[in-house]
């Protein structure tokens, strides 16, 4: 027990307590961001796409799906579930939930109700003279057309035997409002008549209702409430013998967030546990383990304190990486404690080993600095986490730990292994191994699908498949986006596009706000068309041949008489809400968004509209990211090998020997190749996590190469060389303990990082231990 009261141990324990306190406080003040878009390269086009997508009409969409066998019970099901929804509240500030302070709301029905449909019909009838698109539909003012339309009005009244026509009906004797509504159906809205404020499938076996959540997918507190509501709905449905659930992006984000949060805790625990277990197996004393913990814990504490103060939020994938940094940071402790018994004083130790420690740390930090200049947010965060964690751990190990337990006052007995020596047969096996690695490298492909970096969501994917089997619901977030110098210009572009598509292929036409909100030039041109084509006497003649009284449509004639001053009446509230969602403002510039459910359809629209003078673009976050992602990956791979080349130059200057520098580069080079090959052997494309692993492996691998080359270059004794090999083995095992657990993650990006690091570290160790000594002794003269 007395050893715990030694002055050095007391200092060490005090520092551990301080660092642990800082770490706990810092972690509690960091908010995790699970957005998959943090894995995308930052560029102007993609930044604009993501900003627009956050405010798009589908950003907060929630779908209620019900399939059933007894249609007569559907209304009961919908009513009960709607009651559950109405009783579920979402909060602007979730912390105030218990006190019900602040803004709260429930899900808002996005689908038009029967009253909304009636309001829109009345609006269309009241404003038919300005809404009817004379530029694309047949002239309604010819004698033949008016006679036909009045006959349809008579037939319509005959079908209303037990109800009176609305007042707005007499503003539209030519049924021009119905033609306008048919254009809305062409545009993909109001295609289905509402049933219980939702939509019934064509086979009558499924029902959906669409809501606006009022919050985005990254709002995890409200998403948890949404998830509980989904569970409640599913349980009610199961109990009553049918199937019902909610489907939305919020549940995808929440599932990824929950998985990575839970896995991160386990990863953090197991990586730390395995790291220190391996350390303990070699050093065999709990007190030595406590000394080793102090600089690692200090590195974590100061790293996360910096992140909490200066960033506040951190990507979940980057955070998972940050939790495993102990496997690298402990290298500097291992190298000190494993060689402390070889040198009588701290001055002698630093003279013999200090240069290689600083050189190894410097090259490792360099690769993390390179990551911080990446144009991908997650890589910047990984670079920052790695740089801060390793820097602080190294500084504490070198300037604090070495002062607390210098060689003069502390003796560390390590389990010594007699490391076997290599020979030409082992070298031959390594060559075969490298050929296998090269096969994997040349067989690899670059990942162009961002979903290949996310969690797998089998349950939610099954849900969208069920919805798609009955409804035209798509997971493709394609948008036709119009822009211009002002709102009028934007609406004019949308109007031109609608007319072009309607004439060329009606199936491509879309619901445009310009059908409601007329641009000024179109507004005036329609007034001119009415004045030039409508003949009052001809209309009265046709009216006289009908069963209507001569004064039945005086309000209609009065509107034509006053066409120059005629204005559109107030818009129905539902229309205003829809339009508000279709036109978004990004940094003071407005965009009009039209959702296109099918990628092929979006491509066809782009092909047609590109031939006309229309200011538009097609937006798809995943598609827009694909080319940028692949371009970044290819560029990054090239830069990785350039970085290795420049490190070789630095080492050539440091060693004043090209071959020594070349042999020191072999471990990181082989590690990078093995990491890239892992993508092939695990059935994945080379993604940004393999790139990240490769960059980190350069720093780790070059450390191993430097330690071995330095041992030969400085004429180490056999005992010192054996201890160097053993320290590299311990470092490799602790690093594997830190990163290897990442390969068990359900997140595909984290898995790629872990599996790539595992393959790279094993390869780097084998190369530094078996191959570098063999080549050095064979080709380098003392």
Secondary structure, 3 states (H helix, E strand, C coil): CHHHHCHHHHHHHHHHHHHHHHHHHHHHCCEEECCHHHHCECCHHHHHHHHHHHCCCCCCEEEEEEECCCHHHHHHHHHHHHHHHHCCCEECCHHHCCCCCCCEECCEECCCCHHHHHHHHHHHHHCHHHHCCCCCCCCCCCHHHHHHHHHHHHHHHHCCCCCCCCHHHHHCCCCHHHHHHHHHHHCCCCCCCCECCEEECCCCCEEEEEEECCCCCCCHHHHHHHHHHHHHHHHHHHHCCCEEEEECHHHHHHHHHHHHHHHHHHHHHHHHHHHHHHHHHHHCCHHHHHHHHHHHHHHHHHHHHHHHHHCCEEEHHHHHHHCCCHHHHCHHHHHHHHHHHHCCCHHHHHHHHHHHHHHHHHHHHHHHHHHHCCCEHHHHHHHHHHHHHHHHHHHHHHHHHHHHCCCCCCCCCCCCCCCCCCCHHHHHHHHHHHHHHHHHHHCCCECCCHHHHCECCHHHHHHHHHHHCCCCCCCCCEEEEECCCCHHHHHHHHHHHHHHHHHHCHHHCCCCHHHCCCCHHHHHHHHHHHHHHCCHHHHHHHHHCCCCCCCCCHHHHHHHHCHHHCCCCCCCHHHHHHHHHHEEEECCEEEEEEEECCHHHHHHHHHHHCCCCCCEEEEEHHHHHHHHHHHHHHHHHHHHHHHHHHHHHHHHHHHCCHHHHHHHHHHHHHHHHHHHHHHHHCCCCECHHHHHHHHHHHHHHHHHHHHHHHHHHCCCCHHHHHHHHHHHHHHHHHHHHHHHHHHHCCEHHHHHHHHHHHHHHHHHHHHHHHHHHHHHHHHCCC
